[in-house]
Structures are given as structure tokens and as C-alpha cells.
């Protein structure tokens, strides 16, 4: 594995230092962990969006019907 220099602003560095779980944890380890968390959150969000779309269709089926309209007009 190669090593490279990553330029970040001082405020980001300060935040990275705050996220260290142990004094010996490297910034590379922190960044890899953040990437893993980000990917999991993104995947979860895609699943939530998928469920929401399915639920919207089902709710239309349940609520947009003649029987409900009749009850509203009683």
C-alpha cells in the first residue's frame, strides 16, 4: 500500500483529531471508517426511498377509491 499526502484545511484536521477513538489511531483509519459509515448510510437511504415509493403506491390504492369518496359525501 502506498502513502500519499492529503491536503485538508486546518478546521477539518481539528475535527479529525476529535474523532480519534484512541491516541494511536491514524487519520487513514478514521477516514476509512468514515467512508464505511457513509456507504452504509447511503445504502440505508436508498432502501428507505425504495420502501417509501412502494408505500406511496399502496396508499393511493387504499385511499383513492370510490368507497372512501362516498363516505366523505355522507
DSSP file (Angstrom, degrees, kcal/mol; ACC not computed):
  #  RESIDUE AA STRUCTURE BP1 BP2  ACC     N-H-->O    O-->H-N    N-H-->O    O-->H-N    TCO  KAPPA ALPHA  PHI   PSI    X-CA   Y-CA   Z-CA
    1    1 A X              0   0    0      0, 0.0     2,-0.1     0, 0.0     0, 0.0   0.000 360.0 360.0 360.0 131.3    0.0    0.0    0.0
    2    2 A X        -     0   0    0      1,-0.0     2,-0.4     0, 0.0     0, 0.0  -0.436 360.0-131.4 -86.6 162.6    1.4    3.4   -1.0
    3    3 A X        +     0   0    0     -2,-0.1     2,-0.3     2,-0.0    -1,-0.0  -0.920  26.5 178.4-114.0 139.7    1.4    6.5    1.1
    4    4 A X        -     0   0    0     -2,-0.4     2,-0.5     2,-0.0     0, 0.0  -0.885  30.7-109.2-134.6 166.5    0.3    9.9   -0.2
    5    5 A X        -     0   0    0     -2,-0.3     2,-0.5     2,-0.0    -2,-0.0  -0.857  28.0-163.0 -99.1 131.0   -0.1   13.4    1.0
    6    6 A X        -     0   0    0     -2,-0.5     2,-0.6     2,-0.0    -2,-0.0  -0.961   9.7-145.2-116.3 121.9   -3.7   14.6    1.5
    7    7 A X        +     0   0    0     -2,-0.5     2,-0.3     0, 0.0    -2,-0.0  -0.767  29.0 161.3 -91.5 124.8   -4.2   18.3    1.8
    8    8 A X        -     0   0    0     -2,-0.6    -2,-0.0     2,-0.0     2,-0.0  -0.961  40.7-101.2-136.1 155.6   -7.0   19.4    4.1
    9    9 A X     >  -     0   0    0     -2,-0.3     4,-2.0     1,-0.1     3,-0.3  -0.319  35.9-108.7 -75.6 164.0   -7.8   22.6    5.8
   10   10 A X  H  > S+     0   0    0      1,-0.2     4,-2.2     2,-0.2     5,-0.1   0.808 117.0  57.0 -65.1 -31.3   -6.9   23.1    9.5
   11   11 A X  H  > S+     0   0    0      2,-0.2     4,-2.0     1,-0.2    -1,-0.2   0.898 107.5  48.4 -66.8 -40.1  -10.6   23.0   10.6
   12   12 A X  H  > S+     0   0    0     -3,-0.3     4,-2.6     2,-0.2    -2,-0.2   0.905 110.4  51.6 -65.3 -41.1  -11.0   19.6    9.1
   13   13 A X  H  X S+     0   0    0     -4,-2.0     4,-2.4     1,-0.2    -2,-0.2   0.911 107.8  52.4 -60.8 -42.4   -7.8   18.4   10.7
   14   14 A X  H  X S+     0   0    0     -4,-2.2     4,-1.5     1,-0.2    -1,-0.2   0.908 110.9  47.4 -60.6 -42.0   -9.1   19.7   14.1
   15   15 A X  H  X S+     0   0    0     -4,-2.0     4,-1.2     2,-0.2    -2,-0.2   0.890 109.6  53.1 -67.3 -39.6  -12.4   17.7   13.6
   16   16 A X  H >X S+     0   0    0     -4,-2.6     3,-0.5     1,-0.2     4,-0.5   0.911 106.6  52.9 -60.2 -42.1  -10.4   14.5   12.6
   17   17 A X  H >< S+     0   0    0     -4,-2.4     3,-0.9     1,-0.2    -1,-0.2   0.874 106.1  54.1 -61.5 -37.0   -8.4   14.8   15.7
   18   18 A X  H 3< S+     0   0    0     -4,-1.5    -1,-0.2     1,-0.2    -2,-0.2   0.777 103.7  56.5 -67.7 -26.2  -11.7   15.0   17.8
   19   19 A X  H << S+     0   0    0     -4,-1.2    -1,-0.2    -3,-0.5    -2,-0.2   0.536  76.0 122.2 -86.0  -5.4  -12.9   11.7   16.2
   20   20 A X    <<  -     0   0    0     -3,-0.9     3,-0.1    -4,-0.5     7,-0.0  -0.354  45.6-164.7 -59.4 130.3   -9.9    9.7   17.2
   21   21 A X  S    S+     0   0    0      1,-0.2     2,-0.3    -2,-0.1    -1,-0.2   0.747  78.6  17.4 -86.7 -26.8  -11.0    6.7   19.3
   22   22 A X  S >  S-     0   0    0      4,-0.1     3,-1.5     1,-0.1    -1,-0.2  -0.973  80.9-116.3-139.2 153.7   -7.5    6.0   20.5
   23   23 A X  T 3  S+     0   0    0     -2,-0.3    -1,-0.1     1,-0.3    -3,-0.0   0.801 115.9  51.3 -60.1 -27.9   -4.4    8.3   20.5
   24   24 A X  T 3  S+     0   0    0      2,-0.1    -1,-0.3    -3,-0.0     2,-0.2   0.492  80.0 118.4 -89.7  -3.2   -2.6    5.8   18.2
   25   25 A X    <   -     0   0    0     -3,-1.5     2,-0.1     1,-0.1    -5,-0.1  -0.446  61.7-132.8 -66.7 131.8   -5.5    5.7   15.6
   26   26 A X     >  -     0   0    0     -2,-0.2     4,-1.9     1,-0.1     5,-0.1  -0.429  14.1-119.6 -84.4 160.0   -4.2    7.0   12.3
   27   27 A X  H  > S+     0   0    0      1,-0.2     4,-2.8     2,-0.2     5,-0.2   0.855 115.9  58.8 -64.5 -33.6   -6.1    9.5   10.1
   28   28 A X  H  > S+     0   0    0      2,-0.2     4,-2.5     1,-0.2    -1,-0.2   0.907 105.2  48.9 -60.9 -42.4   -6.2    6.9    7.4
   29   29 A X  H  > S+     0   0    0      2,-0.2     4,-2.2     1,-0.2    -1,-0.2   0.904 111.9  49.2 -63.7 -41.5   -8.1    4.6    9.8
   30   30 A X  H  X S+     0   0    0     -4,-1.9     4,-2.6     2,-0.2    -2,-0.2   0.936 111.7  48.1 -63.1 -46.4  -10.5    7.3   10.7
   31   31 A X  H  X S+     0   0    0     -4,-2.8     4,-2.4     1,-0.2    -2,-0.2   0.907 110.9  50.7 -63.6 -42.4  -11.1    8.2    7.0
   32   32 A X  H  X S+     0   0    0     -4,-2.5     4,-2.2     1,-0.2    -1,-0.2   0.902 111.4  49.0 -61.3 -40.2  -11.7    4.5    6.1
   33   33 A X  H  X S+     0   0    0     -4,-2.2     4,-2.5     2,-0.2    -2,-0.2   0.916 110.3  50.3 -65.6 -42.6  -14.2    4.2    9.0
   34   34 A X  H  X S+     0   0    0     -4,-2.6     4,-2.6     1,-0.2    -2,-0.2   0.887 110.1  50.8 -61.8 -39.4  -16.0    7.4    7.9
   35   35 A X  H  X S+     0   0    0     -4,-2.4     4,-2.7     2,-0.2    -1,-0.2   0.920 109.9  49.9 -63.9 -43.8  -16.2    6.1    4.3
   36   36 A X  H  X S+     0   0    0     -4,-2.2     4,-2.1     2,-0.2    -2,-0.2   0.920 112.6  46.8 -60.7 -44.7  -17.6    2.8    5.6
   37   37 A X  H  X S+     0   0    0     -4,-2.5     4,-2.5     2,-0.2    -2,-0.2   0.914 112.0  51.2 -64.0 -43.2  -20.2    4.6    7.6
   38   38 A X  H  X S+     0   0    0     -4,-2.6     4,-2.6     1,-0.2    -2,-0.2   0.921 110.1  48.7 -60.3 -45.9  -21.1    6.9    4.7
   39   39 A X  H  X S+     0   0    0     -4,-2.7     4,-2.4     1,-0.2    -1,-0.2   0.902 112.0  49.1 -62.9 -41.0  -21.6    3.9    2.4
   40   40 A X  H  X S+     0   0    0     -4,-2.1     4,-2.4     2,-0.2    -1,-0.2   0.910 112.4  47.8 -64.7 -42.1  -23.8    2.1    4.9
   41   41 A X  H  X S+     0   0    0     -4,-2.5     4,-2.4     2,-0.2    -2,-0.2   0.898 111.8  50.1 -65.5 -40.3  -25.9    5.3    5.4
   42   42 A X  H  X S+     0   0    0     -4,-2.6     4,-2.1     2,-0.2    -2,-0.2   0.915 111.6  48.1 -64.4 -42.9  -26.2    5.8    1.6
   43   43 A X  H  X S+     0   0    0     -4,-2.4     4,-1.9     2,-0.2    -2,-0.2   0.912 111.9  49.7 -63.6 -42.8  -27.3    2.2    1.2
   44   44 A X  H  X S+     0   0    0     -4,-2.4     4,-2.5     1,-0.2    -2,-0.2   0.897 109.7  51.8 -61.8 -42.0  -29.8    2.5    4.0
   45   45 A X  H  X S+     0   0    0     -4,-2.4     4,-2.6     1,-0.2    -1,-0.2   0.890 107.4  52.0 -64.6 -39.9  -31.2    5.7    2.5
   46   46 A X  H  X S+     0   0    0     -4,-2.1     4,-2.1     2,-0.2    -1,-0.2   0.900 110.5  48.9 -63.0 -39.8  -31.7    4.0   -0.9
   47   47 A X  H  X S+     0   0    0     -4,-1.9     4,-2.5     2,-0.2    -2,-0.2   0.916 110.8  50.1 -65.0 -43.7  -33.6    1.2    0.8
   48   48 A X  H  X S+     0   0    0     -4,-2.5     4,-2.4     1,-0.2    -2,-0.2   0.902 110.4  49.9 -61.8 -41.7  -35.8    3.8    2.7
   49   49 A X  H  X S+     0   0    0     -4,-2.6     4,-2.2     2,-0.2    -1,-0.2   0.901 109.7  51.6 -63.6 -40.5  -36.5    5.6   -0.6
   50   50 A X  H  X S+     0   0    0     -4,-2.1     4,-2.0     2,-0.2    -2,-0.2   0.938 111.6  46.4 -60.5 -48.4  -37.5    2.3   -2.2
   51   51 A X  H  X S+     0   0    0     -4,-2.5     4,-2.7     1,-0.2    -2,-0.2   0.892 109.9  54.6 -61.8 -39.9  -39.9    1.5    0.6
   52   52 A X  H  X S+     0   0    0     -4,-2.4     4,-2.4     1,-0.2    -1,-0.2   0.904 107.5  49.7 -61.3 -42.4  -41.3    5.0    0.5
   53   53 A X  H  X S+     0   0    0     -4,-2.2     4,-1.7     2,-0.2    -1,-0.2   0.905 112.2  47.8 -64.2 -41.0  -42.1    4.6   -3.2
   54   54 A X  H  X S+     0   0    0     -4,-2.0     4,-2.1     1,-0.2    -2,-0.2   0.921 111.9  50.1 -65.0 -43.0  -43.8    1.3   -2.7
   55   55 A X  H  X S+     0   0    0     -4,-2.7     4,-2.8     1,-0.2     5,-0.2   0.878 105.9  56.2 -64.3 -38.1  -45.8    2.7    0.2
   56   56 A X  H  X S+     0   0    0     -4,-2.4     4,-2.1     1,-0.2    -1,-0.2   0.936 108.6  47.0 -58.8 -46.4  -46.9    5.7   -1.8
   57   57 A X  H  X S+     0   0    0     -4,-1.7     4,-1.9     1,-0.2    -1,-0.2   0.921 113.7  47.6 -62.2 -44.8  -48.4    3.4   -4.4
   58   58 A X  H  X S+     0   0    0     -4,-2.1     4,-2.2     1,-0.2    -1,-0.2   0.894 109.8  52.7 -65.6 -39.9  -50.1    1.2   -1.9
   59   59 A X  H  X S+     0   0    0     -4,-2.8     4,-2.8     2,-0.2     5,-0.4   0.887 107.2  52.4 -64.1 -38.4  -51.6    4.2    0.0
   60   60 A X  H  X S+     0   0    0     -4,-2.1     4,-2.6    -5,-0.2    -1,-0.2   0.920 109.3  50.1 -60.9 -42.8  -53.0    5.5   -3.3
   61   61 A X  H  < S+     0   0    0     -4,-1.9    -2,-0.2     1,-0.2    -1,-0.2   0.896 115.3  43.5 -61.3 -39.9  -54.7    2.2   -3.8
   62   62 A X  H  < S+     0   0    0     -4,-2.2    -2,-0.2     1,-0.1    -1,-0.2   0.879 125.0  30.0 -74.9 -38.4  -56.1    2.2   -0.3
   63   63 A X  H  < S+     0   0    0     -4,-2.8     2,-1.5     1,-0.2    -3,-0.2   0.770 104.9  70.6 -98.0 -27.9  -57.3    5.8   -0.2
   64   64 A X  S  < S+     0   0    0     -4,-2.6     2,-0.3    -5,-0.4    -1,-0.2  -0.586  76.1 113.7 -92.2  76.7  -58.2    6.7   -3.8
   65   65 A X  S  > S-     0   0    0     -2,-1.5     4,-1.6    -3,-0.1     3,-0.3  -0.962  75.4-112.2-143.5 162.2  -61.3    4.6   -4.2
   66   66 A X  H  > S+     0   0    0     -2,-0.3     4,-2.2     1,-0.2     5,-0.2   0.847 110.7  59.8 -62.9 -38.3  -65.0    5.1   -4.7
   67   67 A X  H  > S+     0   0    0      1,-0.2     4,-1.8     2,-0.2    -1,-0.2   0.904 105.8  47.5 -60.9 -42.4  -66.0    3.8   -1.3
   68   68 A X  H  > S+     0   0    0     -3,-0.3     4,-1.9     1,-0.2    -1,-0.2   0.897 109.8  52.9 -66.3 -39.2  -64.0    6.4    0.5
   69   69 A X  H  X S+     0   0    0     -4,-1.6     4,-1.2     1,-0.2    -1,-0.2   0.896 107.2  52.8 -63.1 -39.4  -65.4    9.2   -1.7
   70   70 A X  H  < S+     0   0    0     -4,-2.2     3,-0.3     1,-0.2     4,-0.3   0.906 108.1  50.8 -62.0 -41.7  -68.9    8.0   -0.9
   71   71 A X  H >< S+     0   0    0     -4,-1.8     3,-1.1     1,-0.2    -1,-0.2   0.864 106.0  55.4 -65.5 -35.3  -68.2    8.2    2.9
   72   72 A X  H 3< S+     0   0    0     -4,-1.9    -1,-0.2     1,-0.2    -2,-0.2   0.813 107.7  50.0 -66.2 -28.9  -66.8   11.7    2.6
   73   73 A X  T 3<        0   0    0     -4,-1.2    -1,-0.2    -3,-0.3    -2,-0.2   0.392 360.0 360.0 -92.1   3.2  -70.1   12.8    1.0
   74   74 A X    <         0   0    0     -3,-1.1    -1,-0.2    -4,-0.3    -2,-0.1   0.478 360.0 360.0 -78.7 360.0  -72.4   11.3    3.6
